[in-house]
Amino acid sequence: MVDRRYSLLVGAIVALGLGLRIAAAQGGLWLDEAWSAELARQAGTPLGVLLNINHDNNHHINSLWLQTVGYAAPPMLQRALSIVTGTIGIAVAAEIFRPRSRRIALIAALLFAVSPMIVTMGSEARGYAGMTLALLSAIVLVDRWLVNECADGVAFRLSLCFFLGALSQFTMVFGCVALIGWVYCTLAQRHGLRIAAWRTLALFAVPLVVLGTVVAFVAAAAFASPTGFQFGGYEPFHVLLFLHAVIEMLGYTVGYPVVSLWLIPPALLLVVLARQAGVMHLAFYRLAIVAFPVALALLQVGNTGHPRYYLVAVIALLLLIAETAGNATVRGGWQRRGALAGVAAMLAGCLWQDADLIRNQRGNPDRAIFTLQARAPRGATVLLDRASGLAMLTSAAAHWRYPVAIVETGCRPARFLFVDRFKGETFPDAPARCGAHYHPIAAARAHGLSGTHWTLYERRP
């Protein structure tokens, strides 16, 4: 009876997570998704995806999926792989704790179902949801192995997780490092440093060969390409960008929408007090939540100004919160009340941010096509302000089978002008292009972690 009740509760939570992801997956593809679809189309074949798209926007398994369903497929279908893998990840998060505590397992499932960071990644056509599922599955395998340090076939299954995770999104490499460090630190406490090193190597030798093969394959393909490996955009390391990304990551993990430095101390305090809270995966939490971002800062790695870069830390933080809260509820008294109040507040904040994502639809560039259809039913010629908006507009036009002629350069006559902007950039009120003046007729401003701001203008008579 207890098992049946638990299964029903997990099923209800998974259904909630699925519903949120489907609702958040409405609207047209935003900038990164659209360029992923465009690159997959240009590649032509699955082999082209593996060999010819040497770009940081190529999340290989996601690109293969986009190529399979087709460039003009409905956005929901293009995002279906992320929706499915993201939803399965909710059940896997619960499975990590199920043998020890069903209470903790249910809290973990609930947090992974509603966390805005996880919901966002699980409802867009990128590889982050697949990577999350692979890492959560690897955590289950490692957790079971550490019980008696013996499990048949665990190295093979870990190899599969490393392989699929890295081909989903390369931040899986950071997760693999945290997993290996977790095993070594745990074994070192049991057997000493030398034996721990040998047993860790024995467990991860094959998975590391598999991971190294994937990295070498991607590097070799880029080396053989005339253009080398390309980045959609590269920002050198800057401490303010780094801090802003970490703060945004924390806020969208726990459902706190205000960008504030005060989000960092509670997260660090939670890690520091984790041992007193009775958590089991202490080394993994410390490596993923603290050591990983600190290492990036010390190495001054570029492009660290994006919150999704820290998804490994998000996964670990949600597991830590679930384990800490679940343990506190068992103790009773003020600890139980405080834990329940904290989880309830977090759920409320997460659902509020999820609702904003669902309403906003990442800026939904499809609305630009709807406006064009209303004003020029037979098709339109659109002048681009800059090349970054090309994939969004052509992708949306393909979904709705609307003929659009795009003017990227030069001064061909164009009735409409499409302007896209990133955070912090402003739009012109009445832009002039090629001797003509334009006025705005439609616009959208994206909220949350993903999306692009855009404005559609029409030429003045």
C-alpha positions in Angstrom: 0.0 0.0 0.0 2.8 2.4 0.9 4.6 1.6 -2.4 1.4 2.2 -4.4 0.8 5.5 -2.7 4.4 6.6 -3.3 4.1 5.6 -7.0 0.9 7.5 -7.4 2.5 10.6 -5.8 5.6 10.4 -8.1 3.3 9.9 -11.1 1.3 13.0 -10.1 4.4 15.1 -9.7 5.8 13.8 -13.1 2.4 14.7 -14.7 2.7 18.2 -13.2 6.2 18.6 -14.6 5.1 17.4 -18.0 2.3 19.8 -18.1 4.5 22.7 -17.2 7.0 21.8 -19.9 4.4 21.4 -22.6 2.9 24.8 -21.6 6.3 26.4 -21.6 7.2 24.9 -25.0 4.6 27.0 -26.9 5.6 29.7 -29.3 8.3 30.0 -32.0 11.9 29.1 -31.6 14.1 31.8 -30.0 17.5 32.7 -31.2 19.7 29.7 -30.0 17.0 27.2 -30.9 16.4 28.7 -34.3 20.1 28.6 -35.1 20.4 25.0 -33.9 17.6 24.1 -36.4 19.3 26.1 -39.1 22.6 24.5 -38.6 21.0 21.0 -38.6 19.3 21.9 -41.9 22.5 23.1 -43.5 24.3 19.9 -42.3 21.9 17.9 -44.5 22.7 14.4 -43.1 23.4 12.8 -39.7 27.0 12.5 -40.7 27.0 16.2 -41.5 25.8 16.9 -37.9 28.7 15.0 -36.5 31.4 16.2 -38.8 30.4 19.6 -40.3 28.7 21.6 -37.6 31.7 22.6 -35.6 29.9 25.2 -33.5 29.1 25.6 -29.8 25.4 25.7 -30.8 25.6 22.1 -32.0 24.2 19.9 -29.3 24.7 16.7 -31.3 21.7 14.6 -30.2 19.4 17.6 -30.3 20.7 18.5 -33.7 20.0 15.0 -35.0 16.5 15.2 -33.5 15.9 18.6 -35.3 17.1 17.1 -38.5 14.8 14.0 -38.1 11.6 16.0 -37.5 12.4 18.6 -40.2 13.1 22.3 -40.3 9.4 23.2 -40.8 8.1 20.9 -38.1 5.9 22.5 -35.4 8.0 24.0 -32.5 6.4 21.6 -30.0 7.7 18.6 -32.0 11.1 20.2 -32.3 11.2 20.6 -28.5 9.7 17.1 -27.9 13.0 15.4 -27.2 13.7 17.9 -24.4 10.2 17.7 -23.0 10.5 13.9 -22.8 14.0 13.7 -21.3 13.2 16.5 -18.9 10.1 14.8 -17.7 11.9 11.5 -17.2 14.5 13.3 -15.2 11.9 14.1 -12.6 11.4 10.4 -11.8 15.2 9.8 -11.9 15.7 12.5 -9.3 13.3 10.8 -7.0 15.0 7.4 -7.6 18.3 8.8 -6.2 16.7 9.0 -2.8 14.0 6.3 -2.9 15.9 3.5 -1.2 16.8 5.8 1.7 13.8 8.0 2.1 10.6 8.3 0.1 10.0 11.7 1.7 13.2 13.1 0.3 12.5 11.4 -3.0 9.1 13.2 -3.3 10.6 16.5 -2.4 13.4 16.0 -5.0 10.8 15.1 -7.7 8.7 18.1 -6.8 11.7 20.5 -7.0 12.8 19.1 -10.4 9.3 19.3 -11.7 8.8 23.0 -11.0 12.3 24.7 -10.8 12.2 27.4 -13.5 15.8 26.6 -14.5 14.9 22.9 -15.1 11.5 23.7 -16.7 13.1 26.2 -19.1 15.8 23.7 -20.1 13.2 21.0 -20.5 11.0 22.9 -22.8 13.3 24.2 -25.5 15.1 22.6 -28.5 18.5 22.4 -26.9 20.6 19.6 -25.4 20.5 20.6 -21.7 17.5 18.4 -20.7 19.2 15.4 -22.2 22.4 16.2 -20.3 20.5 16.6 -17.1 18.9 13.2 -17.5 22.3 11.6 -18.2 23.9 13.2 -15.1 21.0 12.2 -12.8 21.2 8.7 -14.1 24.9 8.6 -13.4 24.3 9.9 -9.9 21.9 7.0 -9.3 24.5 4.5 -10.5 27.3 5.9 -8.4 25.1 6.2 -5.3 24.1 2.5 -5.6 27.7 1.5 -6.3 29.0 3.3 -3.2 26.8 1.1 -0.9 28.9 -2.0 -1.3 31.4 -0.9 -4.0 30.2 -3.8 -6.2 27.7 -3.8 -9.0 27.7 -5.8 -12.2 27.8 -3.7 -15.4 28.0 -0.3 -13.6 31.0 0.8 -15.6 29.2 0.1 -18.9 26.1 2.0 -17.8 28.2 4.9 -16.6 29.9 4.9 -20.0 26.5 5.2 -21.7 25.6 8.1 -19.4 28.9 9.9 -20.2 28.5 9.2 -23.9 24.9 10.4 -24.2 25.4 13.3 -21.8 28.4 14.7 -23.6 26.7 14.4 -27.0 23.7 16.1 -25.5 25.6 19.1 -24.1 29.3 19.4 -23.3 28.7 20.8 -19.8 28.4 17.1 -18.9 32.2 17.1 -18.7 31.9 19.2 -15.5 29.4 16.8 -14.1 31.7 13.8 -14.8 34.5 15.6 -12.9 32.2 16.1 -9.9 31.1 12.4 -10.0 34.7 11.2 -10.0 35.7 13.5 -7.2 32.7 12.4 -5.2 33.7 8.7 -5.5 37.3 9.4 -4.7 36.6 11.5 -1.6 34.1 8.9 -0.3 36.5 6.0 -0.8 39.4 8.0 0.7 37.5 8.3 3.9 36.9 4.5 4.0 40.2 3.1 2.7 42.8 5.8 2.5 44.1 7.8 -0.5 46.0 5.1 -2.4 43.3 2.4 -2.4 40.7 5.1 -3.2 42.7 6.2 -6.2 42.9 2.7 -7.6 39.2 1.8 -7.0 38.1 5.1 -8.5 40.2 4.5 -11.5 38.9 1.0 -11.9 35.3 2.3 -11.8 35.8 5.2 -14.2 38.5 3.9 -16.6 36.1 2.8 -19.3 33.7 5.8 -18.9 36.7 8.1 -19.1 37.9 6.4 -22.3 34.4 6.9 -23.8 34.2 10.5 -22.7 37.7 11.2 -24.0 36.7 9.6 -27.3 33.7 11.9 -27.7 35.9 15.0 -26.9 38.6 13.9 -29.3 36.1 13.2 -32.0 34.6 16.7 -31.7 38.0 18.3 -31.5 39.2 16.3 -34.6 36.2 17.4 -36.6 36.8 21.0 -35.7 40.5 20.7 -36.5 39.7 19.2 -40.0 37.2 22.0 -40.7 38.5 25.0 -42.7 36.8 27.3 -40.2 37.8 25.4 -37.0 35.5 25.5 -34.0 33.2 28.5 -34.0 31.3 30.3 -31.3 27.9 32.0 -31.8 29.3 34.7 -29.4 32.3 34.9 -27.2 32.7 37.1 -24.2 36.0 37.2 -22.3 35.8 36.5 -18.6 34.6 39.4 -16.5 33.9 39.1 -12.8 30.6 41.1 -12.9 29.3 39.0 -15.8 30.3 35.9 -13.8 28.6 37.0 -10.6 25.5 38.1 -12.5 25.2 34.7 -14.2 25.7 32.8 -10.9 23.1 35.0 -9.2 20.6 34.5 -12.0 21.3 30.8 -11.9 20.5 30.6 -8.2 17.4 32.8 -8.6 15.9 30.6 -11.4 16.8 27.5 -9.5 14.9 28.3 -6.3 12.2 30.6 -7.7 13.5 33.9 -6.4 13.2 36.4 -9.3 15.2 39.3 -7.9 18.9 39.6 -8.9 20.7 40.1 -5.6 24.1 39.2 -4.2 22.2 38.0 -1.1 21.4 34.8 -3.0 25.0 33.6 -2.7 25.5 33.5 1.1 22.5 31.2 1.7 23.6 28.7 -1.0 27.2 28.7 0.5 25.8 28.3 4.0 23.7 25.4 2.9 26.8 23.6 1.6 28.8 24.4 4.7 26.1 23.1 7.0 25.4 20.1 4.8 27.2 17.6 7.1 25.3 18.7 10.2 22.1 18.4 8.1 22.9 14.7 7.6 23.2 14.7 3.8 24.9 11.7 2.1 26.4 13.2 -1.1 28.5 15.9 0.5 31.5 15.7 -1.7 29.4 15.9 -4.9 27.6 18.9 -3.6 30.8 20.7 -2.7 32.4 20.0 -6.0 29.4 20.8 -8.2 28.0 23.8 -6.3 31.2 25.5 -5.1 34.3 24.1 -6.6 33.0 24.1 -10.2 32.0 27.9 -10.4 35.1 28.9 -8.4 37.4 27.0 -10.7 35.8 28.7 -13.7 36.4 32.1 -12.1 40.0 31.3 -11.1 40.8 30.1 -14.7 38.9 33.1 -16.1 37.1 31.0 -18.6 35.2 32.9 -21.3 31.5 32.8 -21.9 30.7 32.3 -18.2 28.1 35.1 -18.2 25.3 32.7 -19.1 23.3 31.0 -16.2 22.7 27.8 -18.2 26.5 27.3 -18.1 26.1 26.2 -14.4 23.4 23.6 -14.9 25.6 21.0 -13.1 25.5 23.3 -10.0 21.7 23.6 -10.4 21.2 19.9 -10.4 23.4 19.5 -7.3 21.7 22.4 -5.5 18.2 21.0 -6.0 19.3 17.6 -4.7 21.0 19.2 -1.7 17.8 21.3 -0.9 15.7 18.2 -1.2 17.9 16.1 1.1 18.3 18.9 3.7 14.6 19.6 3.8 13.6 15.9 4.0 16.0 15.3 6.8 14.7 18.3 8.7 11.1 17.2 8.4 12.0 13.9 10.2 13.5 15.7 13.2 10.2 17.5 13.9 9.7 20.7 15.9 10.9 24.0 14.5 13.1 22.2 12.0 10.2 20.5 10.4 8.1 23.6 10.3 11.0 25.7 8.9 11.7 23.1 6.2 8.1 22.8 5.1 7.7 26.6 5.1 10.9 26.9 3.0 9.9 24.3 0.5 6.4 25.8 0.2 7.9 29.3 -0.4 10.3 27.9 -3.0 7.4 26.1 -4.8 5.3 29.2 -4.9 8.2 31.3 -6.3 9.0 28.6 -8.9 5.4 28.3 -10.1 5.2 32.1 -10.3 8.3 32.2 -12.6 7.0 29.2 -14.6 3.8 31.1 -15.2 5.8 34.1 -16.5 7.7 31.8 -18.8 4.5 30.3 -20.1 2.9 33.7 -20.7 5.9 35.3 -22.3 6.9 32.3 -24.6 10.5 33.5 -24.8 9.4 36.5 -26.8 7.7 34.3 -29.4 9.0 35.4 -32.8 6.0 33.8 -34.4 4.1 36.9 -33.6 6.2 38.8 -36.2 5.0 36.3 -38.8 1.3 36.8 -37.7 1.7 40.6 -38.1 3.2 40.1 -41.6 0.4 37.8 -42.6 -2.2 40.4 -41.5 -0.5 43.2 -43.4 0.8 41.3 -46.4 -1.1 38.0 -46.9 0.7 36.9 -50.0 4.2 37.3 -48.6 6.6 40.0 -47.6 10.1 41.3 -48.1 11.9 42.0 -44.8 15.1 43.9 -44.3 17.3 42.5 -41.4 18.9 44.9 -39.0 21.7 42.3 -38.3 22.4 38.7 -39.2 21.5 37.2 -35.7 17.8 37.6 -36.5 17.9 35.6 -39.7 17.3 32.1 -38.2 14.5 33.2 -36.0 12.5 34.9 -38.8 13.1 32.1 -41.4 12.3 29.4 -38.8 9.0 31.1 -37.9 8.1 31.6 -41.5 8.8 27.9 -42.3 6.6 26.8 -39.4 3.6 28.8 -40.7 4.3 28.2 -44.4 4.5 32.0 -45.0 6.7 33.2 -47.9 9.3 35.7 -46.7 12.1 37.2 -48.7 14.9 38.2 -46.4 17.2 41.1 -47.3 20.4 40.6 -45.3 22.7 43.1 -47.1 22.3 45.8 -49.7 19.3 48.0 -50.3 16.7 46.0 -52.1 13.2 47.6 -51.5 11.7 46.2 -48.3 8.4 47.1 -46.8 9.4 45.7 -43.4 12.4 45.8 -41.1 13.1 43.2 -38.4 15.3 44.2 -35.5 16.5 41.9 -32.7 18.3 42.9 -29.5 19.8 41.2 -26.4 19.5 42.3 -22.8 20.6 45.8 -22.2 20.4 46.9 -25.8 17.8 49.4 -27.0 15.6 49.7 -30.0 15.4 52.7 -32.4 12.1 54.6 -32.3 12.1 55.5 -36.0 15.0 53.8 -37.8 16.1 54.9 -41.3 17.4 52.3 -43.7 18.3 52.7 -47.4 16.7 56.1 -47.5 13.4 55.0 -46.0 12.0 55.6 -42.6 10.2 52.9 -40.6 7.8 52.8 -37.6 7.2 49.9 -35.2 4.1 47.7 -35.7 4.8 44.7 -33.4 7.3 43.9 -30.7 8.1 41.4 -27.9 10.3 41.5 -24.9 11.6 38.2 -23.6 11.6 37.3 -19.9 13.6 34.7 -18.0 16.6 32.7 -19.0 15.9 32.3 -22.7 14.5 34.4 -25.5 15.2 37.4 -27.7 13.8 40.9 -27.8 12.5 41.9 -31.2 10.6 44.7 -33.0 9.0 44.6 -36.4 8.9 47.9 -38.3 7.0 49.0 -41.4 8.2 51.5 -44.0 6.4 54.9 -43.8 4.6 56.0 -46.9 
